[in-house]
Amino acid sequence: MNSIEELLSKIKARPEMYIGRSSISCLKAFIDGWFYRDPTSISDFELMDGFQNWIEQKYNINTSHSWCDIILFYSQDESKALIIFFKEFDEWKKTKAPMARE
């Protein structure tokens, strides 16, 4: 598996199998570890940078905190934040799709 998008799709379907428990912080740690194992093999490595920028704009915040920290701050619950992450990620993918075709 060489795609973050593919990985996230699998995690979304069965989060506990991949990240141990329903937690946005566990998701972030898993993604970071998966990415740093061999960043040159990932076909869409810039994907999470784009998502980070989008989250900052959506929440109208300029910060050095990660997308994980931002979503967790506004949800105040690890499990709820994970659900929100997948909703936000899906929404972001829809907004970036028209730009990819241009």
N, CA, C and O atoms as a GROMACS GRO file, in nm:
protein
  408
    1MET      N    1   0.085  -0.117   0.000
    1MET     CA    2   0.000   0.000   0.000
    1MET      C    3   0.090   0.123   0.000
    1MET      O    4   0.170   0.144   0.092
    2ASN      N    5   0.078   0.206  -0.105
    2ASN     CA    6   0.162   0.324  -0.120
    2ASN      C    7   0.083   0.454  -0.123
    2ASN      O    8   0.133   0.555  -0.174
    3SER      N    9  -0.037   0.453  -0.072
    3SER     CA   10  -0.123   0.571  -0.078
    3SER      C   11  -0.185   0.599   0.059
    3SER      O   12  -0.245   0.511   0.120
    4ILE      N   13  -0.171   0.722   0.105
    4ILE     CA   14  -0.233   0.762   0.231
    4ILE      C   15  -0.385   0.752   0.218
    4ILE      O   16  -0.453   0.710   0.312
    5GLU      N   17  -0.436   0.790   0.104
    5GLU     CA   18  -0.581   0.784   0.083
    5GLU      C   19  -0.633   0.641   0.094
    5GLU      O   20  -0.738   0.616   0.153
    6GLU      N   21  -0.560   0.548   0.037
    6GLU     CA   22  -0.597   0.406   0.047
    6GLU      C   23  -0.588   0.357   0.192
    6GLU      O   24  -0.677   0.286   0.239
    7LEU      N   25  -0.482   0.396   0.261
    7LEU     CA   26  -0.465   0.359   0.401
    7LEU      C   27  -0.580   0.413   0.486
    7LEU      O   28  -0.638   0.340   0.567
    8LEU      N   29  -0.614   0.540   0.468
    8LEU     CA   30  -0.723   0.600   0.546
    8LEU      C   31  -0.857   0.532   0.518
    8LEU      O   32  -0.940   0.521   0.608
    9SER      N   33  -0.877   0.489   0.396
    9SER     CA   34  -1.000   0.418   0.362
    9SER      C   35  -1.012   0.289   0.442
    9SER      O   36  -1.120   0.255   0.492
   10LYS      N   37  -0.901   0.217   0.454
   10LYS     CA   38  -0.901   0.092   0.531
   10LYS      C   39  -0.920   0.119   0.680
   10LYS      O   40  -0.993   0.047   0.748
   11ILE      N   41  -0.854   0.222   0.731
   11ILE     CA   42  -0.867   0.256   0.873
   11ILE      C   43  -1.010   0.300   0.905
   11ILE      O   44  -1.064   0.264   1.009
   12LYS      N   45  -1.069   0.377   0.816
   12LYS     CA   46  -1.206   0.425   0.838
   12LYS      C   47  -1.302   0.308   0.855
   12LYS      O   48  -1.393   0.313   0.938
   13ALA      N   49  -1.283   0.203   0.776
   13ALA     CA   50  -1.372   0.088   0.782
   13ALA      C   51  -1.355   0.008   0.911
   13ALA      O   52  -1.452  -0.048   0.963
   14ARG      N   53  -1.231   0.001   0.963
   14ARG     CA   54  -1.204  -0.080   1.083
   14ARG      C   55  -1.095  -0.014   1.168
   14ARG      O   56  -0.984  -0.066   1.176
   15PRO      N   57  -1.126   0.099   1.232
   15PRO     CA   58  -1.022   0.173   1.304
   15PRO      C   59  -0.952   0.092   1.414
   15PRO      O   60  -0.830   0.100   1.427
   16GLU      N   61  -1.027   0.016   1.492
   16GLU     CA   62  -0.966  -0.056   1.602
   16GLU      C   63  -0.865  -0.160   1.554
   16GLU      O   64  -0.767  -0.189   1.623
   17MET      N   65  -0.888  -0.216   1.437
   17MET     CA   66  -0.795  -0.315   1.382
   17MET      C   67  -0.659  -0.252   1.350
   17MET      O   68  -0.555  -0.315   1.368
   18TYR      N   69  -0.661  -0.129   1.302
   18TYR     CA   70  -0.538  -0.064   1.259
   18TYR      C   71  -0.473   0.021   1.368
   18TYR      O   72  -0.351   0.022   1.382
   19ILE      N   73  -0.554   0.092   1.445
   19ILE     CA   74  -0.496   0.189   1.539
   19ILE      C   75  -0.525   0.155   1.686
   19ILE      O   76  -0.494   0.235   1.774
   20GLY      N   77  -0.583   0.041   1.711
   20GLY     CA   78  -0.602  -0.007   1.848
   20GLY      C   79  -0.729   0.038   1.916
   20GLY      O   80  -0.794  -0.041   1.985
   21ARG      N   81  -0.766   0.163   1.898
   21ARG     CA   82  -0.889   0.214   1.958
   21ARG      C   83  -0.936   0.334   1.876
   21ARG      O   84  -0.861   0.388   1.794
   22SER      N   85  -1.058   0.373   1.897
   22SER     CA   86  -1.118   0.483   1.822
   22SER      C   87  -1.064   0.616   1.878
   22SER      O   88  -1.123   0.674   1.969
   23SER      N   89  -0.952   0.662   1.822
   23SER     CA   90  -0.884   0.780   1.876
   23SER      C   91  -0.812   0.855   1.765
   23SER      O   92  -0.736   0.795   1.688
   24ILE      N   93  -0.837   0.984   1.755
   24ILE     CA   94  -0.770   1.065   1.654
   24ILE      C   95  -0.620   1.072   1.680
   24ILE      O   96  -0.541   1.079   1.586
   25SER      N   97  -0.580   1.072   1.806
   25SER     CA   98  -0.437   1.076   1.838
   25SER      C   99  -0.367   0.947   1.795
   25SER      O  100  -0.254   0.950   1.748
   26CYS      N  101  -0.435   0.834   1.812
   26CYS     CA  102  -0.380   0.707   1.764
   26CYS      C  103  -0.370   0.707   1.612
   26CYS      O  104  -0.273   0.656   1.556
   27LEU      N  105  -0.469   0.765   1.545
   27LEU     CA  106  -0.465   0.776   1.400
   27LEU      C  107  -0.344   0.858   1.356
   27LEU      O  108  -0.271   0.816   1.267
   28LYS      N  109  -0.324   0.973   1.418
   28LYS     CA  110  -0.212   1.060   1.382
   28LYS      C  111  -0.079   0.988   1.403
   28LYS      O  112   0.010   0.995   1.317
   29ALA      N  113  -0.064   0.920   1.515
   29ALA     CA  114   0.060   0.846   1.543
   29ALA      C  115   0.081   0.736   1.441
   29ALA      O  116   0.194   0.713   1.396
   30PHE      N  117  -0.026   0.667   1.404
   30PHE     CA  118  -0.015   0.559   1.305
   30PHE      C  119   0.026   0.615   1.169
   30PHE      O  120   0.116   0.562   1.104
   31ILE      N  121  -0.039   0.722   1.126
   31ILE     CA  122  -0.007   0.783   0.997
   31ILE      C  123   0.138   0.831   0.995
   31ILE      O  124   0.210   0.809   0.898
   32ASP      N  125   0.181   0.897   1.103
   32ASP     CA  126   0.319   0.946   1.110
   32ASP      C  127   0.418   0.830   1.100
   32ASP      O  128   0.515   0.838   1.025
   33GLY      N  129   0.395   0.725   1.175
   33GLY     CA  130   0.483   0.608   1.170
   33GLY      C  131   0.483   0.543   1.034
   33GLY      O  132   0.588   0.505   0.983
   34TRP      N  133   0.366   0.530   0.975
   34TRP     CA  134   0.353   0.469   0.842
   34TRP      C  135   0.426   0.554   0.739
   34TRP      O  136   0.494   0.501   0.651
   35PHE      N  137   0.413   0.685   0.750
   35PHE     CA  138   0.478   0.775   0.656
   35PHE      C  139   0.629   0.770   0.670
   35PHE      O  140   0.700   0.759   0.570
   36TYR      N  141   0.679   0.778   0.792
   36TYR     CA  142   0.823   0.786   0.813
   36TYR      C  143   0.897   0.654   0.791
   36TYR      O  144   1.020   0.653   0.790
   37ARG      N  145   0.825   0.545   0.774
   37ARG     CA  146   0.891   0.418   0.747
   37ARG      C  147   0.963   0.423   0.613
   37ARG      O  148   1.070   0.365   0.597
   38ASP      N  149   0.904   0.494   0.515
   38ASP     CA  150   0.967   0.508   0.383
   38ASP      C  151   0.890   0.614   0.303
   38ASP      O  152   0.810   0.579   0.216
   39PRO      N  153   0.914   0.742   0.332
   39PRO     CA  154   0.836   0.848   0.267
   39PRO      C  155   0.849   0.852   0.115
   39PRO      O  156   0.760   0.902   0.048
   40THR      N  157   0.957   0.801   0.062
   40THR     CA  158   0.976   0.806  -0.084
   40THR      C  159   0.885   0.709  -0.158
   40THR      O  160   0.865   0.723  -0.279
   41SER      N  161   0.829   0.612  -0.088
   41SER     CA  162   0.743   0.514  -0.154
   41SER      C  163   0.596   0.555  -0.157
   41SER      O  164   0.514   0.484  -0.215
   42ILE      N  165   0.562   0.667  -0.095
   42ILE     CA  166   0.421   0.708  -0.085
   42ILE      C  167   0.385   0.797  -0.204
   42ILE      O  168   0.447   0.901  -0.226
   43SER      N  169   0.286   0.755  -0.278
   43SER     CA  170   0.250   0.824  -0.402
   43SER      C  171   0.181   0.958  -0.378
   43SER      O  172   0.189   1.047  -0.463
   44ASP      N  173   0.114   0.974  -0.266
   44ASP     CA  174   0.039   1.098  -0.238
   44ASP      C  175   0.084   1.161  -0.108
   44ASP      O  176   0.002   1.202  -0.025
   45PHE      N  177   0.216   1.170  -0.090
   45PHE     CA  178   0.274   1.218   0.036
   45PHE      C  179   0.230   1.359   0.072
   45PHE      O  180   0.226   1.393   0.191
   46GLU      N  181   0.198   1.441  -0.025
   46GLU     CA  182   0.160   1.580   0.002
   46GLU      C  183   0.014   1.594   0.047
   46GLU      O  184  -0.029   1.704   0.082
   47LEU      N  185  -0.059   1.488   0.045
   47LEU     CA  186  -0.202   1.490   0.076
   47LEU      C  187  -0.232   1.549   0.214
   47LEU      O  188  -0.320   1.634   0.227
   48MET      N  189  -0.161   1.505   0.315
   48MET     CA  190  -0.190   1.553   0.450
   48MET      C  191  -0.150   1.699   0.470
   48MET      O  192  -0.208   1.768   0.554
   49ASP      N  193  -0.052   1.747   0.394
   49ASP     CA  194  -0.018   1.890   0.400
   49ASP      C  195  -0.134   1.974   0.349
   49ASP      O  196  -0.168   2.077   0.408
   50GLY      N  197  -0.195   1.930   0.241
   50GLY     CA  198  -0.311   1.999   0.187
   50GLY      C  199  -0.428   1.997   0.284
   50GLY      O  200  -0.498   2.096   0.301
   51PHE      N  201  -0.447   1.883   0.348
   51PHE     CA  202  -0.554   1.871   0.447
   51PHE      C  203  -0.528   1.963   0.566
   51PHE      O  204  -0.620   2.027   0.617
   52GLN      N  205  -0.402   1.970   0.609
   52GLN     CA  206  -0.365   2.059   0.720
   52GLN      C  207  -0.401   2.203   0.687
   52GLN      O  208  -0.462   2.272   0.769
   53ASN      N  209  -0.365   2.248   0.568
   53ASN     CA  210  -0.397   2.386   0.527
   53ASN      C  211  -0.547   2.410   0.522
   53ASN      O  212  -0.595   2.515   0.564
   54TRP      N  213  -0.620   2.312   0.472
   54TRP     CA  214  -0.765   2.324   0.461
   54TRP      C  215  -0.829   2.333   0.599
   54TRP      O  216  -0.920   2.414   0.621
   55ILE      N  217  -0.783   2.249   0.693
   55ILE     CA  218  -0.838   2.251   0.830
   55ILE      C  219  -0.811   2.387   0.894
   55ILE      O  220  -0.900   2.442   0.959
   56GLU      N  221  -0.692   2.440   0.878
   56GLU     CA  222  -0.660   2.572   0.935
   56GLU      C  223  -0.753   2.679   0.878
   56GLU      O  224  -0.801   2.765   0.952
   57GLN      N  225  -0.779   2.673   0.748
   57GLN     CA  226  -0.870   2.770   0.686
   57GLN      C  227  -1.014   2.749   0.734
   57GLN      O  228  -1.084   2.845   0.766
   58LYS      N  229  -1.057   2.625   0.737
   58LYS     CA  230  -1.195   2.596   0.776
   58LYS      C  231  -1.223   2.641   0.919
   58LYS      O  232  -1.329   2.697   0.947
   59TYR      N  233  -1.130   2.616   1.008
   59TYR     CA  234  -1.148   2.654   1.148
   59TYR      C  235  -1.098   2.795   1.176
   59TYR      O  236  -1.098   2.841   1.290
   60ASN      N  237  -1.057   2.863   1.070
   60ASN     CA  238  -1.011   3.001   1.078
   60ASN      C  239  -0.906   3.020   1.188
   60ASN      O  240  -0.919   3.103   1.278
   61ILE      N  241  -0.800   2.939   1.176
   61ILE     CA  242  -0.696   2.940   1.277
   61ILE      C  243  -0.559   2.932   1.209
   61ILE      O  244  -0.538   2.854   1.116
   62ASN      N  245  -0.468   3.014   1.256
   62ASN     CA  246  -0.330   3.012   1.207
   62ASN      C  247  -0.244   2.961   1.322
   62ASN      O  248  -0.222   3.034   1.419
   63THR      N  249  -0.197   2.840   1.312
   63THR     CA  250  -0.131   2.776   1.425
   63THR      C  251  -0.023   2.679   1.379
   63THR      O  252  -0.016   2.642   1.262
   64SER      N  253   0.059   2.641   1.471
   64SER     CA  254   0.158   2.537   1.442
   64SER      C  255   0.105   2.400   1.485
   64SER      O  256   0.176   2.300   1.471
   65HIS      N  257  -0.016   2.395   1.537
   65HIS     CA  258  -0.076   2.269   1.578
   65HIS      C  259  -0.122   2.189   1.456
   65HIS      O  260  -0.159   2.245   1.354
   66SER      N  261  -0.118   2.058   1.470
   66SER     CA  262  -0.156   1.970   1.360
   66SER      C  263  -0.308   1.964   1.342
   66SER      O  264  -0.384   2.007   1.429
   67TRP      N  265  -0.348   1.909   1.229
   67TRP     CA  266  -0.490   1.886   1.203
   67TRP      C  267  -0.551   1.805   1.317
   67TRP      O  268  -0.666   1.830   1.356
   68CYS      N  269  -0.476   1.711   1.370
   68CYS     CA  270  -0.523   1.628   1.481
   68CYS      C  271  -0.554   1.713   1.604
   68CYS      O  272  -0.661   1.701   1.664
   69ASP      N  273  -0.461   1.800   1.640
   69ASP     CA  274  -0.480   1.886   1.757
   69ASP      C  275  -0.597   1.981   1.740
   69ASP      O  276  -0.674   2.005   1.834
   70ILE      N  277  -0.611   2.034   1.620
   70ILE     CA  278  -0.720   2.129   1.594
   70ILE      C  279  -0.855   2.060   1.607
   70ILE      O  280  -0.944   2.110   1.676
   71ILE      N  281  -0.870   1.947   1.542
   71ILE     CA  282  -0.998   1.875   1.547
   71ILE      C  283  -1.027   1.828   1.690
   71ILE      O  284  -1.140   1.839   1.737
   72LEU      N  285  -0.925   1.778   1.759
   72LEU     CA  286  -0.944   1.732   1.896
   72LEU      C  287  -0.983   1.848   1.988
   72LEU      O  288  -1.069   1.832   2.075
   73PHE      N  289  -0.922   1.962   1.970
   73PHE     CA  290  -0.956   2.078   2.052
   73PHE      C  291  -1.104   2.114   2.040
   73PHE      O  292  -1.170   2.142   2.140
   74TYR      N  293  -1.154   2.113   1.918
   74TYR     CA  294  -1.294   2.153   1.898
   74TYR      C  295  -1.394   2.043   1.934
   74TYR      O  296  -1.510   2.073   1.960
   75SER      N  297  -1.352   1.920   1.936
   75SER     CA  298  -1.445   1.812   1.970
   75SER      C  299  -1.435   1.771   2.117
   75SER      O  300  -1.534   1.726   2.176
   76GLN      N  301  -1.315   1.788   2.177
   76GLN     CA  302  -1.290   1.754   2.318
   76GLN      C  303  -1.312   1.606   2.351
   76GLN      O  304  -1.334   1.572   2.467
   77ASP      N  305  -1.305   1.519   2.250
   77ASP     CA  306  -1.323   1.377   2.272
   77ASP      C  307  -1.250   1.301   2.161
   77ASP      O  308  -1.272   1.326   2.043
   78GLU      N  309  -1.164   1.208   2.200
   78GLU     CA  310  -1.082   1.135   2.103
   78GLU      C  311  -1.167   1.059   2.000
   78GLU      O  312  -1.139   1.064   1.880
   79SER      N  313  -1.268   0.990   2.047
   79SER     CA  314  -1.352   0.910   1.957
   79SER      C  315  -1.434   0.999   1.863
   79SER      O  316  -1.443   0.972   1.743
   80LYS      N  317  -1.495   1.103   1.917
   80LYS     CA  318  -1.572   1.197   1.835
   80LYS      C  319  -1.480   1.266   1.733
   80LYS      O  320  -1.519   1.289   1.618
   81ALA      N  321  -1.360   1.299   1.778
   81ALA     CA  322  -1.264   1.366   1.689
   81ALA      C  323  -1.227   1.276   1.571
   81ALA      O  324  -1.206   1.326   1.460
   82LEU      N  325  -1.218   1.147   1.594
   82LEU     CA  326  -1.187   1.055   1.484
   82LEU      C  327  -1.300   1.054   1.382
   82LEU      O  328  -1.276   1.055   1.261
   83ILE      N  329  -1.422   1.052   1.430
   83ILE     CA  330  -1.538   1.057   1.340
   83ILE      C  331  -1.538   1.188   1.261
   83ILE      O  332  -1.562   1.189   1.140
   84ILE      N  333  -1.511   1.297   1.330
   84ILE     CA  334  -1.506   1.429   1.264
   84ILE      C  335  -1.393   1.431   1.162
   84ILE      O  336  -1.410   1.486   1.053
   85PHE      N  337  -1.278   1.372   1.196
   85PHE     CA  338  -1.167   1.368   1.101
   85PHE      C  339  -1.212   1.308   0.968
   85PHE      O  340  -1.190   1.366   0.863
   86PHE      N  341  -1.276   1.192   0.973
   86PHE     CA  342  -1.316   1.126   0.848
   86PHE      C  343  -1.421   1.208   0.773
   86PHE      O  344  -1.420   1.210   0.650
   87LYS      N  345  -1.511   1.275   0.843
   87LYS     CA  346  -1.608   1.363   0.777
   87LYS      C  347  -1.536   1.480   0.710
   87LYS      O  348  -1.564   1.514   0.595
   88GLU      N  349  -1.445   1.541   0.784
   88GLU     CA  350  -1.369   1.655   0.731
   88GLU      C  351  -1.282   1.611   0.613
   88GLU      O  352  -1.274   1.682   0.512
   89PHE      N  353  -1.218   1.498   0.625
   89PHE     CA  354  -1.131   1.450   0.518
   89PHE      C  355  -1.213   1.424   0.391
   89PHE      O  356  -1.171   1.461   0.281
   90ASP      N  357  -1.329   1.362   0.406
   90ASP     CA  358  -1.417   1.338   0.291
   90ASP      C  359  -1.463   1.470   0.229
   90ASP      O  360  -1.466   1.484   0.106
   91GLU      N  361  -1.498   1.567   0.314
   91GLU     CA  362  -1.540   1.698   0.263
   91GLU      C  363  -1.424   1.765   0.188
   91GLU      O  364  -1.444   1.822   0.080
   92TRP      N  365  -1.306   1.759   0.246
   92TRP     CA  366  -1.188   1.818   0.182
   92TRP      C  367  -1.160   1.753   0.047
   92TRP      O  368  -1.128   1.822  -0.050
   93LYS      N  369  -1.172   1.622   0.039
   93LYS     CA  370  -1.148   1.552  -0.089
   93LYS      C  371  -1.245   1.602  -0.196
   93LYS      O  372  -1.208   1.616  -0.312
   94LYS      N  373  -1.370   1.628  -0.157
   94LYS     CA  374  -1.469   1.679  -0.253
   94LYS      C  375  -1.432   1.819  -0.301
   94LYS      O  376  -1.452   1.851  -0.418
   95THR      N  377  -1.379   1.902  -0.212
   95THR     CA  378  -1.345   2.039  -0.252
   95THR      C  379  -1.220   2.044  -0.338
   95THR      O  380  -1.206   2.134  -0.420
   96LYS      N  381  -1.130   1.949  -0.321
   96LYS     CA  382  -1.006   1.950  -0.398
   96LYS      C  383  -1.022   1.879  -0.533
   96LYS      O  384  -0.940   1.898  -0.622
   97ALA      N  385  -1.125   1.797  -0.548
   97ALA     CA  386  -1.144   1.722  -0.672
   97ALA      C  387  -1.156   1.809  -0.795
   97ALA      O  388  -1.093   1.776  -0.896
   98PRO      N  389  -1.233   1.920  -0.794
   98PRO     CA  390  -1.241   2.004  -0.913
   98PRO      C  391  -1.106   2.066  -0.950
   98PRO      O  392  -1.076   2.082  -1.069
   99MET      N  393  -1.024   2.101  -0.851
   99MET     CA  394  -0.894   2.160  -0.878
   99MET      C  395  -0.800   2.060  -0.945
   99MET      O  396  -0.717   2.098  -1.026
  100ALA      N  397  -0.814   1.932  -0.910
  100ALA     CA  398  -0.728   1.829  -0.966
  100ALA      C  399  -0.752   1.809  -1.115
  100ALA      O  400  -0.663   1.767  -1.188
  101ARG      N  401  -0.874   1.839  -1.160
  101ARG     CA  402  -0.909   1.820  -1.301
  101ARG      C  403  -0.861   1.934  -1.390
  101ARG      O  404  -0.849   1.917  -1.511
  102GLU      N  405  -0.834   2.049  -1.332
  102GLU     CA  406  -0.796   2.167  -1.411
  102GLU      C  407  -0.659   2.154  -1.469
  102GLU      O  408  -0.612   2.245  -1.538
   0.00000   0.00000   0.00000
